[in-house]
């Protein structure tokens, strides 16, 4: 990340042009994909952009897998228990170069449990839009164990395996605007 590509200052996520998505193995043969509709994030970039930090929150109840019954079940105490744990959060703790990409380290909190995670982060560049706003884009991904965050429902299948896998893949496309 060169300084001219990522200007120092505060950046706010543009939620209309960003996605916080996930996928999880279902019935051992396919994946269910979903997204969270409500989230927020801020990026703080000092003069040395390699020391940038990010904070983010996700409204856990804003889960959308395009299936209302499944979404209601995942919001329940069996999974996220969104009545008691309405928000997920992330706070970065550091970043390091990994070839052309970055490893963004941070603390992720889901269902009241905080664990360190590493996201593979790609800086997609920055540009000035037709309205004069400076924008920057990022793509990030990580794999986590849902059980490590207290989402530990077990639903074994008669023939072996489980209905819902343990490994959750997180995929984020984030566009930020510079706040001046």
C-alpha positions, 0 to 999 in steps of 0.5 A: 500500500503506497501512501499515494494510493491510500491517503491518510485520514479517516475512511467510512465504509460505503455500505451500498457498494460493499458486501459482508458474505459467508458460506458454510457446508450443508449436508456435506454436499453443498454450500449455503451462502449468505450475507449480512444486510446491516454493517458498519466499518471505519478505516483509520490511515496514518501517514504510514499506511502500513499501520492502518487500522479498521473497526467493524460491526455487523448486525447479527439479525440482518442475516440473509440466506434468501430463505426466511425459515433458515434465517429465523433458525440461524438467528435463534439460540441454536446458532447466533442467539441474536436476542442476547448477542445482537452484534458481531465486531472486529478490531484490527490488531496489525497487518503484514505484507504477504506478496501482493496481498496483506494479512490483516490480523484482528479480534473477531467477536461472535456470540460474546466470544472473542478470538484472533483471526487473520484475513487475507486482504487485497487492496484494490486501489483508490480513485476519485468518483464523478462526485469528487469523493476519494474511494478505496476498495478492498477484498478480504477473506478468512475461514473460521470455526463456528464452534470456536465462537460458541456456535456449537449446534450439532446436527448429525446425519443418519448416514454420517456427517453433519447438517451444518459444517464447522468451517465458515468462510467469510468474504468481504468486498468493502468500498470506503470513502475518504472523510477529508 
